[in-house]
Each structure stands twice: as structure tokens, then as C-alpha cells.
Amino acid sequence: ASALSVPDPRERPLERQQAADQAHLKFRDDRSDFLSLVALWEFFAGALSQKLSHRKLVDACRGQFVSYLRLREWRDVHQQLVSVLEDLGWNWSRELPKTYDAPRYATLHKALLAGLLGNIGAKNDADDGFLGARGIKFYLHPGSGIVRKANKWVLAAELTETTRLFARCAAKIEPEWIEAVAFDRVTRDHFDPHWDERRGEVVASERVSLYGLTLVARRPVSFGAIDPAAARDVFIREALVAGAFKTRGSFLAHNRKLVTEISELEHKARRTDVLVDDTTIASFYAERISPDVYSTVTFERWRLAAEERDSAALCLTREHLMRHAAAQVTIELYPEHLQVAGTTLPLKYRFAPGHPLDGLTVTVPLALLNQVEEARLTWLVPGMIREKVTHYLKSLPKGWRNRLIPLPETVTAFLEAAKAAEAPLTEALRAWLHERLGEAPGPDVWSGVALPNHLAINVQVVDAAGRELAMGRDLRDLRAQLGEAAQLTFAAAEPAFEKSGVQSWDFGDLPETLAIVRNGQRLTGYPALIDDGAAVSLALLDTRQAADAATRQGVLRLMRLALQGAIAFFDKGSSGFAQAALQLKTTLPTDQLLADVMAAVVDRAFLGDDPLPRSAQAFAEQVKRARTRLPAVAASGFTLLRAIANDHFTLLQRLAKMAIKHARFAADIRAQRDALVYPGFFAATPWAKLQHLPRYLKALDRRLVRFVEQPERDTRHAEHVAALTQRYRERIERDRQAGNRDAAVEEFRWLLEELKVSLFAQELKTPFPVSFKRVERAWSELARECPVPR
């Protein structure tokens, strides 16, 4: 105090500024110019303690560039203040601290702040200045010891304006010191009140300022003591209504469960006018809770007393929460589960237009992925199918739509007549329209119709731990991604069934299905015999189709092992085989051809159209039949091979000649030939169809001859055949993608071959009448009766 009452004792003559600055360094403190004054006081006290003469004392001061007279004045003022304090009876330590650690530094500068609150400043990020109280701007004086290491906040003994407004005798300070000293002079603003579940109270952000300077920009404070009424509103809205609250009372779990149930009704009905809004629920609580409740502590104290009077005081009811009864939302229309492959899969409903999960989602364990029937998924659930059917009918061409007016009645009539899941929805709808109108739209009428997300079921595939593996609305894509993994997972579900290295039927009966339970899910497995080459193995597959196909090959392998001697008789083929192999050598090697023929002969002789044996006795009986049939079937097979080889060779010779003048036509014939005779054709072609291969090859040869005579007629017929063939190929590709294989589709491929015989080689005859019209009719029936699921 005495130092601030006199002029600064330090001198800085213009002609010796550098020397003065160097001398003053011994007094400098990087943190505070006030501590520089303490160092100067200690210097003068030390000089006085040496009992120097007046002149030597003056010289000692002059050597440090400090004024002896100002120092004496300073000591005089200090002595006067000491006398005043002694008269007041105050006691204090007369010795100065040797060091000023953080606590002492803070204590000293808080004391200075008490009288200098108007001289504080905060660093201005724009330059090296400071923003002071009430909007002023100042700079540290160049002689300040803290100028190079200035803190964010400073305190100055005085502000003096020369070329700029300078702060003299400054010190670094902390904003919390200012707040502690200023106390009720600071301004406190509170904003963003919110519920803090961890603290169990409503918390707001507090901003503290003094004279326009922000001391604390944002800190959390308890809001209940500041504004109890506002804190109560936040508590009700964000803790009770939102359910972000831990309480020992059972009411909250009850209320949240009830809200969830009614919210699920909204998702199922796809409407938002059933559940009341949060404001209504908040009003329910506000009418019941005491005005002084705004935290966990105050609430629990009030709740205990309230529930003693009425245990259900805070329990909501459906009447509180529902705007109307939503009677149309029943468990029959909106089930919680979907029955698939003998097990139940959970369903989830979501009403969120535009969201990827909008609509209906079924959760499918990976092991069941291949067992889900795509046709069943197209029917959604009863409560949602009306909208989907309406969407399809509205997307029909206008001519069709006009015949279905009024549309709501048409939809009702279809739903009353249709049987869900027996066929994909679009095909069931086409079949019904055909029955009702005498005709139906084409099979591709809805192929380009985009369904809204909520009208196509979403499939979520999960692993055994419930973790999502994939999700999508296209079951084919999911099977392409995970189909093989699903097979492996399914097989691993019943490892006890598996057995390998089997070379005879010594494993008991082979049931068609096997029920197993894994991870709480009931699974239906399909036992199968897998051909491993030298033996077979027992495995559990996830679809009947895959199990039947595998078992057929497995049974054939066991029968080959049982009839090795009988088969060995044909190791080199039969009479005429060598000639046939020579004629087909451009298509496949001799050894491969023999294996191919024997594969077809074995399949025909050992099983043919007989049902698969599923017991040791049935297998033994089948072996006896196979032994008896093998010679005749083999003779028939090799005879057929010779006929095919001969006709194929004749066709190749004529093709070689035609290719010179009619390259494009020859290439088309060659492609048709390649579809009949190719590596593996003998085993891949059904036995009944093999009998017709010589006639189909002869038809191609006759066509080559007639093309030269009537090329226009050939071209005209070929265009129609090509269009039908393209439809067939597209259908085959769609079946392949869907994992389907339909015998009726395969049969259509041979109908096309008969059509070509009828058009290009009529003299070869066909087993039945065939024409473009008949083929078109057969295609329409095929599309209707054997649809591809959508």
C-alpha cells in the first residue's frame, strides 16, 4: 500500500536506459511487478542494515538506478501506516516471506484485487492488448516484467495514458480470484437447464461476468436452488416423461412399458394419432407432484409419502395415454412373430417414412436363412397386405384399372379368396385376375414397380449371439452373401448326426426331416448322403431340395460301391464306343465321354424314377433291381451314344461348308448344337430327352440344307424362336438368382426344341402337335403356375 502511494523509485534516464534496464533486472519478477517492488524494498532494507553513511547510501541507490529520496518517502509512508495499525491494536508478522509460492501469491494478489477491481483486464486475441472493465482497452507498459509472458488475466496498479493507455505495475491473476473478491458485484447468467441423470438433479450452465468481462464462460451449477419452478418443469419433462431417471418406485417402469406398447400400436397401424404427446404426460405428473420437487432427493422424499396414501398415484393408464382406442390393431392383423420352417421369428414394426428400417422387419438366425420361403415374405402380415395389393392394382395400366373399379371392393374380394403364402403375392393376384376377368396382365407387369419400403419386408440376419450380419429387403441378395455360411451354420447345429467314410448302408434309417433345437430355436433339418468320391458322409442340410439332390448322388455312390464288379464290365465301353468317341473328340476326350455315359447309365439303371431308399432294406432291394437293369440300360445308352455321335459328326461336316458363305447363320446353328452336345451332356440331359437328341441334331442338319433354298423363310421363323428363347433364358437366370429349379421351366426348354423341329424339319415329326401359338400359351401357363417370387 505504501509503495503505491509514492512515485516509482526506479529511474530510467534517457541517456542510460540500457544500463538502467540491466540494473533493474535483479528486481524483476516474471509473474508480478508488485513482487518487483518487494525485491526493491528488500534491497533498500539491506542497504540500511549496513549502517552506511548518507553519501554511500545515496551512491548505492544511484548505482541501481533507484531514487534514494523516493525510497525514503516510501519508508516514511510505510512507518505512518504501521503506526496507525499499532494504534488500532493489529498484530502481524513484520518479516517478509522469503518466497512467494502459489498460495502466498494468490493471497497477496487477492488483497490487491480488493482495491483494484476496476484495473483488471483479459487478453485480447486480436493483438497484444487487454480488454478492461467497461469496454476499455489497454496495453502492458514496456517496462513491465511480465510483458513477454503475459497471462490471460492481469491486474494493474494504475492505468496511465500517454501514446496508449498503459497498465503500470501489473501482475498475472486468475479469474476465479476476481470472482471470489468481487462476490456480489459479479453478474451471473443461467442458461440451458437440463436433467443430469448422473447427478440426479437439474443442472444449468452459468456465465459469470464483471464490468463486461466474462470470468466464467460456462460451468454446470445446480438449477433447483436458483429457480425451483423452472427446475421442476425440466425434471418432469426430461426425467419423468423421458424416463431418464433412477427411482425405487415401480411406477416409472410401468409407465414406460405402457408408452412402449401404445407406441408399437402406432408403428403397426402406421399412424401418429394414437399416443398422446409428451406435454399431456408432463401435465399428468405436474398435477400430482409437489411444487418443491425438482431432483431425485426431493422427489423420492415426496414419493414415499404420496405412495403411502395411494400406491398408484403416479401410474398412467391407457385412458391417459391414448387419443382413441385403435381397435383395428389386433394381434391377428399384426402378429408379433412369423412362422417359418416350423419355428417362430420375431417381427418388429416401425413407422418412419424414408428411414431404412421403415415398415416390417423379421429377424432371421443365419442357420434358417435358406429355409425362409420368399413367397411367404411377399404377403407381409394381414394388417399390411391390403395396402400392398392396392399399390399393385393402382400401378396397372389404365385399361386394366378401369375394369377393377371400385378398387377397394376388388381388393377385399381378392383377400377373401386368396390363400397367403401358397404363391408369391403378385402371381396369386394375377391368377385371381385371370379367374375373375378371363385374362390376366403379363407376368412382368409389376417387375418394374417400385414398392415403398414399408410394403417390402426387411430381413435382418443375425448370428447365434444376436449380432447383425446383414440386412436388406432382397432375400436373394442376402442368400448370395450368406447362403454358404448359413449351410455351414445349419450343419453345425447337429454335429452328432454327421458321419464320414461310409461305404455301406450301416447307419440305420435316413429320415426325410429331423427336428433339432439350438439356442432356443426349433430347426427342421433335412438329412442327406453326400458323395465324397470313395465314400459318402451323413450331413444335415437346410433345404429339402438340396438334401434330395445330394442324397440321390450319395445313394448312387453307395450302389456303385456295392456293384463295382458289374460296372467294371463297361470299363472300356461297348461295341462301337471307340467310333463314337472319335466322332465326338472335338467336344470331349474319350475318358471323359465314357465317364459321362456311365454316369447317365448308372443313374438310370440304379435309380431312374424310383423313390430314394431310406432304409437298409430298401437300399438292398434297390441294389437287386439295379443289378438286373444295368445290362439293358447300358446297351441302350451306348446305342444312343452311337446315334448321337453319328448325327453330330454329319452336322459338323455340313456346318464347316456353310461357314464359308453364311458365317452368321452357321454360328447360330453352332450355338444351338453346343446347347445340345457339350462336355458332360450325356449325364446332364434327362434320360427321356436323350432319346430325342439324334432327331434334334438331324433337324439342325436339315435346316442347314433348306436355308440355302429359302433363307427368308428361315430368318422369319428364327426371329420368333429367338424371342421365345430369350424369354426362357431370362427366366432361367432369374430362377438361378432365386435359387429355384422348376421342372416345368426345364420342360419348356425341350418344347422349344420340338418347335424348331416342326418349323425347320417337319418330316422328322414331333411327339405332339406344336406351333407358335401353342408355345406362347404354354409360356403364359408356365408364368402363371410356376412364378418367380418377387
Buried (B, 14 or more C-beta within 10 A) or exposed (E): EBBBEBEBBBBBEEEEEEEBBEBBEEBBBEBBBBBBBBBBBEBBEEBBEEEEEEEEBBEBBEEBBBBBEBBBBBBEBBEEEBEEEEEEEEEEEEEEEEEBEEEEBBEBBBEBBEEBBEBBBBBBEEEEBBBBBEEBBBBBBEBBBBBEEBBEBBBBBEBEEEEEBBBBBBBBBBBEBBBEBBEEEBEBEBEEBEBBEEEBBBBBBBBBBBBEBBBBEEEEBBBBEBBBEBBBBBBBBBBBBBEEBEBEBEBBEBBBEBBEEBBBBBBBBBBEEBBBEBEEBBBBBBEBBBEEBBBBEBBBBBBEEBBEEEEEBBBBEEEBBBEEEBEEBEEEBBBEEBEBBEBEBEBBBBBEEEEEBBBBBBBBBBBBBBBBEBBBBBBBBBBBBBBBBBBBBEBBEEEBBEEBEEEEEBBEEBBEEBEBBEBBBBBBBBBBBBEBEEEBBEBEBBEEEEBEBBBBBBBBBBBBEEEEBBBBBEBBEBBEBBBEBBBEBBBEBBEEBEEEEBEEBEBEEBEEEBEBEBEEBEBBBBBBBBBEEEBBBBBBBBBBEBBBBBBBBBBBBBBBBBBEEBBEEBEEBBEBBEEBBEBBEEBBEBEBBBBBBBBBBBBBBBBEEEEBBBEBEBBEEBBEBBBEBBEEBBBBBBBBBBBBBBBBBBBBEBBEEBBEEBEEBBEBBBEBBEBBBEEBBBBEBBBEBBEBBBBBBBBBBBBBEEBEEEEEEBEEBBEBBEEBBEBBEEBBEBBEBBBBEBEEBBBBBBBBBBBBBBBBBEEBEBEEEBEBEBBEEBBBEBBBEBBBBB
